[in-house]
Amino acid sequence: MKEATAPHRRAELLERVADYILDNGLAELSLRPLAAASDTSPRMLLYFFGTKERLIAEALARIRVREQLSFRRAVAMARPADRIESLLRDWKLSATPRRQKYSRLFYEVYGLALQKRQNFPGFLEKAVGDWLPPFKEALAALGVPPAPAQALATLALGAVRGLHLDLLATGERRRVEGAYRELLRLIGVTIQSRSWDNRRPSRSRDAANPVRRRRHGEGPRKTRSAE
């Protein structure tokens, strides 16, 4: 194969392999049907990717990049005030066929990686680390400081994943979407009620707490009157 065409062919095969894995999962994945569906041979897959494990790892990374691009586009198009809702809505609750395929694969790999982390290097770390920043950025745009933004982003990501797993397992869309709307409401209430604490004059915790100051011997002391 000519060197000039090899990178293009490799990238094309990776896209086809990613599509096949999305459609069929990993449980019974073997090279022969995968190669046939990708219009190539097992030998050429190994030529380009070295091993089946490396091929799977690169395909999963490619799928993740696709989802993140779609995710970030949806968020970028929303107004700052609507970004949290856009994030939560876009993150898999639409249940389109494409989203459902991605979600089923995501939870399949998540379970496999929890059992044998070494077979999916970096997957578990990136499953959280790659998805928290968009939530944090959206919260920051609403004036939420870094520490509470980290906590709220973690809560939102975990809640949406749990809700979508529930939807995949039960198919009870009305109940799950009702919980989703309640999640949106609670996050909105939290942001509005805090509104935000860092807008108040900053004082140290000790300065704001006279009891604590007295315990540390820093508060005002009463003087004995002259006898």
N, C-alpha and C positions, 0 to 999 in steps of 0.2 A: 504494500500500500504506500502511495506517495506520501512523503512527509507533509506536503502542503495540505493534503486532504484529511490527514489523520486527526488533527484536533477537531475539525468540523464534524467528522464522523463520530468521534468519541462523544461530543456534546449532544449530537442527535440521538445516539443510542441511550445516553443517560436520561434524556427526556422521555424516551419510549419506555425505558425500564421504570422510571418514576410513575408513569401512567399505569403500567401493568401492576405495580405494587399497590397503588391506590385502589385499583379495581379488584385485586385478588388477595391482598394481605400477604403476610409472611408465613402463616402456619404451614402451608404445604408448598412453599416456593422451591422450585427446582430449575436448573439452568436450561434444560431442553425446551419446555414450554415457554419459558421466559424468552429464550432466544428466538423461537419461532414467532412469537407475538411481536418481537422487536425487529423482525425481518433480517436476522443474522444467524450465526451459529454459536453454540457454546464455546467453541475454540476462540472465536473472535471476541466474545465477551471477556474471556480470560486474558486474551492478548491486550485488550485495552485497559482492563481493571485489575488484573493480577489474580484476585481471588473472589470467590462469591461473597465473602464477608465484607471485603472492601467495596464491592459493587453495591451491596445493600446499604452500607454506611453512606456512600456518596449519593445514592438515590434518595435516602431519607433526608440528607442535608439539602438536596435540591428541592424536595417537596416543602421543607420548612422555609426556604427562601421564597418560594412562590407564595406561600400563605402570608409571610411577613410583608411582602410587597403589596399584596391586596389589602391587608390589614392597615398598613400605614397610609395607603392612598385614601381609604375610606375616612380615616381620622383627619388627614390633611385637608380634605374637602369640607369638613364640618367647621362651623363657627366655634370659637373657644368655649362658649357657654353650652354647646351641644356635644362636646367631644367625649365626655364620659358616657353619655347615652349612646353615642355612635360606637365607641369602643365596645361596650357591653353588647350592643345589638349585633355588631358585626362579628363578634367573637363566637361564632358557631351556632347561635340560636336560630338562624334563619332556616337551617335544616334543608337547604337545597341539596340535590343529589351530590354535587361536588363537595359541599361542606360535610355531608354525612360520610362520604368516603374518607375524607381526611380525618374526621373525628374517630371513626372506627379504627383506622390504622394507628392514629396517635395513641389511643388507649391500649391497643394490642402491643405496640412497641414499649409503651410505658410499663406494662406488666412484665414483659419479657426482660426489660432492662433491670427491673427491680430484682429479678431472680438471678440474672447473670449480667451484671453491669459491664463486665469486660467485653461482652459481645457487642455492645453499643456504646463505645467510648464517647463521653461528653454529652450523650443524649439527655440524661436526667438533669444535668446542670443547665443545659441550654433550654430545656423545657420550661424552666422558670426564668433563668437569667436573660433569655432573649425576648421574653414577653412582658416583663415588668416595666422596662423603660417607657414604652408608649403610654401605659397607664399613668406613670409618674409624671411624664411630660404634660399630659392632659390636665392632671390635677394642679401642676405648677402654673399652668396657664390661667387657672381659676384663682390663683393666689394662695394655694395651699403650700405651707413650708415643707422642706425636705423630709423631716422626720415623720410627721403625720401623713405625708404623701406616700412614703414608703409603706406605712401600715395600711392605708386605704387601698393602695395598689395591690398589695398582697391579698387583702380581703376580697377585692373585686375579682382578681384573677382566679383565686381558689373557689369562690362562689360560682362564677360562671362555668368553670370546668365541672364542678359538682352538678350543677343544674343540667348541663348538656349530657353528662353521663347518665343522669336520671332519665332524660328524654330518650336517649338511645336504648336504655334498658326497658322502659315502660311504654313509650309512645304516648304518654299522657300530656299532650301539648298544652291544654288549657291550664292544668294545675301548675306545670313547670313555668309557663309564661306568666302566670299570676305571681309566682315567687320571684321571677325576674323583675317584674314591674315593682314589686315591693323592695327589692334590692336597690333599684334605681332611686326610689323614694327615700330610703334610709340614707343612702350616700348623699343625696341632695340636701336632706335635713341636716346631716352632720356638717356639710360644708357651710350651709347658711347659718347654722347656730354658732359655729366657731368664728367665722367671718372676718378676720382670722386673728387669733390671739396675739400674733406678732405685730399687729397694728397698734396695740396698747404700748404705753411707755415701758421700755424694757427695764426690769429690775431683777436683781439676783433673787434666787429662791430664799436666801436668808433674809434679804432686805424686805421681801414681801411677807415674811412670816415672823411677827414679833415674838411668838412663843419660842420658835427655833433660835432667834437671836438671844433671848434671855438664857436659854439652855447653854448656849456657848459663851455666856458672859459678855455678850456684845451689846445688849439692850441698855436702855437708860436705867440707871440705878437711883433708887430713892435715897435722899440725904437725910440724915437725922437732924431734927431741928435743934438749935442751941438751947441748952438748959440754963 
